[in-house]
Amino acid sequence: MTDTETNPETDGGIDTGTGTESGYDDDSRGGATPVPIADPQLSADARERVTAILEDGRLADGPEVRAFEEEFATYCGTEKGVATSNGTTALHAALEAVGLDDGDAVITSPFSFVASANAIRLAGGTPVFADIDPETYTLDPADVRRILTDRDDVVGLLPVHLYGLPADMSALCTIADEHDLFVVEDACQAHGAKVDGDRVGTCGDAACFSFYPTKNMTTGEGGMVVTDRDDVADRAASFVNHGRDVSGTGGYDHVALGHNFRMTSIAAAIGRVQLERLPQFNRARRENAAVYDEELADLPLETPTVPTDRRHVYHQYTVRTDDRDALAATLAERDVGTGIYYETPIHRQPAYETVSTAAAQLPAAERAADEVLSLPVHQGLSAGDRRTVIEAVRDHFTTQ
Ligand SMILES: Cc1ncc(COP(=O)(O)O)c(C=O)c1O
């Protein structure tokens, strides 16, 4: 594994691990066990910036949010950023902005946090599930092609960069071009991940991020749409602010129906500090993953596969084994937090019983749901924490 970053730079939604979400890193855990599955690192700088916002008094949408949008878009290598209240609203706004109409079908992954498909439904569309690639857990381009030969109502693709690993964007974007489909990337778990040297967010029409506390960077709750398309940025910015005319004077001209999906200035202030630290956080995650790759290589489990064109940022370090539940139990006994992302694929969720292709057979997603287990890989891990995790996993397999 190589890290091309040179400057010092959970899930899935809800943290099902046993860890706490202790806050500021100047009073951190100090390497003591238990080892949580997630541990957001906030700094004294974030506290100072939030205090400054409280003193300033402009708590809602304002200059701090505009500055965060610009800085996050620059980080991603895109022209525009539109801040939102969370990752789900970012996806919803992006889908509206690329022109999803009621009843349109969008192909997505069944092996994701439910928000990926919920956003399609909330925007009036119908999620159609294609199976995942069993090695990378991301949307399988071959299955996408199979679906496109059967249906003519598909208008877009919503690939998910699961666990911090980008989907096969070069194959998916080729398919999108051939079939004239939009591509909205669900990058909610993949801040700073790369495809062919470019950060995610630059491949599709728009990409959406979440800043939930378990993610590689956080604002508490928050989200962002990034895009190179001015029209998409304008429509998303309007949609998250009750359809207000973005070209206007800031008055009450509402040119379309919209929501209040705005980010607060407090969230943006935290986000700006977290963004400065994201390269360092991602480097720590990648270093932790490299140690696990090496130390777990001889065990009867599969460590993450990273295709050569992609840079993984390890939102999760997910292993797979048919002994998953027993391994999770051993780690719980050893006070090591783990997470199963996701035990029930979206097509089998009760809320999806009536949704198109919900009953479909999606064997790779089904198998992954039975076998995956995420280990703590976050930037708050000490070398001692890593050792605790490695020894617990090794003991599980070697003392059986
Ligand atoms: C893949 C994926 N998509 C969408 C979301 C939704 O983000 P949020 O929880 O910020 O609404 C999440 C977050 O948990 C996610 O992991």
PDBQT file of the ligand as one rigid body, heavy atoms in Angstrom, charges set to zero:
ROOT
HETATM    1  C1  LIG A 501     -23.208   5.050   2.430  1.00  0.00    +0.000 C 
HETATM    2  C2  LIG A 501     -23.992   6.089   3.157  1.00  0.00    +0.000 A 
HETATM    3  N1  LIG A 501     -24.899   6.823   2.488  1.00  0.00    +0.000 NA
HETATM    4  C3  LIG A 501     -25.610   7.788   3.083  1.00  0.00    +0.000 A 
HETATM    5  C4  LIG A 501     -25.451   8.077   4.421  1.00  0.00    +0.000 A 
HETATM    6  C5  LIG A 501     -26.314   9.118   5.051  1.00  0.00    +0.000 C 
HETATM    7  O1  LIG A 501     -25.587  10.092   5.721  1.00  0.00    +0.000 OA
HETATM    8  P1  LIG A 501     -26.223  10.803   7.020  1.00  0.00    +0.000 P 
HETATM    9  O2  LIG A 501     -26.251   9.790   8.124  1.00  0.00    +0.000 OA
HETATM   10  O3  LIG A 501     -25.280  11.937   7.297  1.00  0.00    +0.000 OA
HETATM   11  O4  LIG A 501     -27.575  11.270   6.645  1.00  0.00    +0.000 OA
HETATM   12  C6  LIG A 501     -24.510   7.362   5.144  1.00  0.00    +0.000 A 
HETATM   13  C7  LIG A 501     -24.274   7.677   6.551  1.00  0.00    +0.000 C 
HETATM   14  O5  LIG A 501     -24.317   7.113   7.457  1.00  0.00    +0.000 OA
HETATM   15  C8  LIG A 501     -23.772   6.330   4.524  1.00  0.00    +0.000 A 
HETATM   16  O6  LIG A 501     -22.889   5.600   5.198  1.00  0.00    +0.000 OA
ENDROOT
TORSDOF 0
